[in-house]
Amino acid sequence: AGGGEPAPAGGEGGGGSPAPLDLGPAERLWWPLLESLAEAVGTHPKPAVRAAALSALFGCADVELAPGGALHSPLGVRAFGELVLPIFAAAPSESGPPLTAHQAAWVDETGVPALSALERSFCAQHGLLAPLCEDVIALLARCLQQPHHATLSQVAAESLLQLVRETGATFSQETWARVCAELKSCFDASAGEAYDGAPPPPADGVAASPLLREVSAKVEAEAPEGSGPHELQVLLLSTVYQLLQSMYPSMKLADVEGLLNCMHAMYDKASRTLQAALDGEAAPPPAELGEAVHLRLEAMSYYLQVLFSLHDKLEPAAQAGTPKRGAPPPPLGSAGHVQLIAAAAEYRLVSFCLHVLRDYLRLRERSVGGADGAARELCATALAEMTPNVVTLLQGLLAFSGPQFGKHLPAFYPLLADLIHCESPQIAAVLRELFAQRVAPHLQAEAS
């Protein structure tokens, strides 16, 4: 798009030139009109003409695709698939070359607003346009994944989230699987680009994870020209975090677990870059090391947030009612399904919280005498930036129900006792509250 030649029909909707249709007189007017508008949006050299054509194209779609409109029929579905979606056939892709100045201008002036308009039109008439759902999801995932234009990635992520929120309740399991597969492919591609100099993972593996603050606005504000691997990974974390927060009841447990695994892998890769620098096994450039530290913190806080959120849905007697191995799972969206997801999140949450606390204590030990000057300074920086996540973790433990707290206290108690000696006033304040309100009463109750 934006490159002189008309975008080939069927680029996303798939289909080549339109096959003959038995059209009435009024319908025979619509196809050439929409075809001309779509071609002007994709190829006209003047931004003002493209903007006018874009407004007219989606103005027609919004009115005529609605019930009672001239395009509320298979003709409208076909026009959307063969004329509207192919506008983006030449949009940037993950494997494509960097954008020329002309292509970047088209994306800025036309591609970004066109993508938002496409998502709004699809959601408004998703019942009619349902056969094109997977094509639209694939387009949004491709635009999200491409590393050449930060704003296009941002808008694609927001559009994908909005589409899932608006229409996810009607998704088939095949469509949900496609959404998850597209997001996983984005993670796989971005993780492969980042921190290639990092050493291979240890043979025994290290527990890890990802997730916290809202970053959508920050990505758009701070990303440089062209969305590099770091910005893309943060955007992916934010997108999956928001998707899991809002749509988990409609998703299979395997899909939830798969997306959490992707986030965990991103955290792990960034952690290995930091660890290699601390151990002197690698000397990444300062910018790369800074990005790894930042991504690690983002992934950690997002992951904590989403796991605590899912775990909060766990009811006291839920585990007794979880399906036996081999039994059919409860229906999607049911209370039993939510409890199944919450119970699975508990194992991840406890394991990751223990990992975070051990990691924090190891960094603290190195910062006070177990490392040389440069490594000690890096440890101190990582500790300071990690402190808000540890506070979030301790506040989450404080909110555990009585049975949950008692069940997991033996594993946490030695680490909590070691944390008493840390220098952070924020951590110390939460620890005092935790010991006074939860630990001491629990130990007293056990002793009596």
Rosetta blueprint (number, residue, H / E / L):
1 A L
2 G L
3 G L
4 G L
5 E L
6 P L
7 A L
8 P L
9 A L
10 G L
11 G L
12 E L
13 G L
14 G L
15 G L
16 G L
17 S L
18 P L
19 A L
20 P L
21 L L
22 D L
23 L L
24 G L
25 P H
26 A H
27 E H
28 R H
29 L H
30 W H
31 W H
32 P H
33 L H
34 L H
35 E H
36 S H
37 L H
38 A H
39 E H
40 A H
41 V H
42 G H
43 T H
44 H L
45 P L
46 K L
47 P H
48 A H
49 V H
50 R H
51 A H
52 A H
53 A H
54 L H
55 S H
56 A H
57 L H
58 F H
59 G H
60 C H
61 A H
62 D H
63 V H
64 E H
65 L L
66 A L
67 P L
68 G L
69 G L
70 A L
71 L L
72 H L
73 S L
74 P H
75 L H
76 G H
77 V H
78 R H
79 A H
80 F H
81 G H
82 E H
83 L H
84 V H
85 L H
86 P H
87 I H
88 F H
89 A L
90 A L
91 A L
92 P L
93 S L
94 E L
95 S L
96 G L
97 P L
98 P L
99 L L
100 T L
101 A H
102 H H
103 Q H
104 A H
105 A H
106 W H
107 V H
108 D H
109 E H
110 T H
111 G H
112 V H
113 P H
114 A H
115 L H
116 S H
117 A H
118 L H
119 E H
120 R H
121 S H
122 F H
123 C H
124 A H
125 Q L
126 H H
127 G H
128 L H
129 L H
130 A H
131 P H
132 L H
133 C H
134 E H
135 D H
136 V H
137 I H
138 A H
139 L H
140 L H
141 A H
142 R H
143 C H
144 L H
145 Q H
146 Q L
147 P L
148 H L
149 H L
150 A H
151 T H
152 L H
153 S H
154 Q H
155 V H
156 A H
157 A H
158 E H
159 S H
160 L H
161 L H
162 Q H
163 L H
164 V H
165 R H
166 E H
167 T H
168 G H
169 A H
170 T H
171 F L
172 S L
173 Q H
174 E H
175 T H
176 W H
177 A H
178 R H
179 V H
180 C H
181 A H
182 E H
183 L H
184 K H
185 S H
186 C H
187 F H
188 D H
189 A H
190 S H
191 A H
192 G H
193 E H
194 A L
195 Y L
196 D L
197 G L
198 A L
199 P L
200 P L
201 P L
202 P L
203 A L
204 D L
205 G L
206 V L
207 A L
208 A L
209 S L
210 P L
211 L E
212 L L
213 R L
214 E L
215 V L
216 S H
217 A H
218 K H
219 V H
220 E H
221 A H
222 E H
223 A L
224 P L
225 E L
226 G L
227 S L
228 G L
229 P H
230 H H
231 E H
232 L H
233 Q H
234 V H
235 L H
236 L H
237 L H
238 S H
239 T H
240 V H
241 Y H
242 Q H
243 L H
244 L H
245 Q H
246 S H
247 M H
248 Y H
249 P H
250 S H
251 M L
252 K L
253 L H
254 A H
255 D H
256 V H
257 E H
258 G H
259 L H
260 L H
261 N H
262 C H
263 M H
264 H H
265 A H
266 M H
267 Y H
268 D H
269 K H
270 A H
271 S H
272 R H
273 T H
274 L H
275 Q H
276 A H
277 A H
278 L H
279 D H
280 G L
281 E L
282 A L
283 A L
284 P L
285 P L
286 P H
287 A H
288 E H
289 L H
290 G H
291 E H
292 A H
293 V H
294 H H
295 L H
296 R H
297 L H
298 E H
299 A H
300 M H
301 S H
302 Y H
303 Y H
304 L H
305 Q H
306 V H
307 L H
308 F H
309 S H
310 L H
311 H H
312 D L
313 K L
314 L L
315 E L
316 P L
317 A L
318 A L
319 Q H
320 A H
321 G H
322 T L
323 P L
324 K L
325 R L
326 G L
327 A L
328 P L
329 P L
330 P L
331 P L
332 L L
333 G L
334 S L
335 A H
336 G H
337 H H
338 V H
339 Q H
340 L H
341 I H
342 A H
343 A H
344 A H
345 A H
346 E H
347 Y H
348 R H
349 L H
350 V H
351 S H
352 F H
353 C H
354 L H
355 H H
356 V H
357 L H
358 R H
359 D H
360 Y H
361 L H
362 R H
363 L H
364 R H
365 E H
366 R H
367 S H
368 V H
369 G H
370 G H
371 A L
372 D L
373 G H
374 A H
375 A H
376 R H
377 E H
378 L H
379 C H
380 A H
381 T H
382 A H
383 L H
384 A H
385 E H
386 M H
387 T H
388 P H
389 N H
390 V H
391 V H
392 T H
393 L H
394 L H
395 Q H
396 G H
397 L H
398 L H
399 A L
400 F L
401 S L
402 G H
403 P H
404 Q H
405 F H
406 G H
407 K H
408 H H
409 L H
410 P H
411 A H
412 F H
413 Y H
414 P H
415 L H
416 L H
417 A H
418 D H
419 L H
420 I L
421 H L
422 C L
423 E L
424 S L
425 P H
426 Q H
427 I H
428 A H
429 A H
430 V H
431 L H
432 R H
433 E H
434 L H
435 F H
436 A H
437 Q H
438 R H
439 V H
440 A H
441 P H
442 H H
443 L H
444 Q H
445 A H
446 E H
447 A H
448 S L
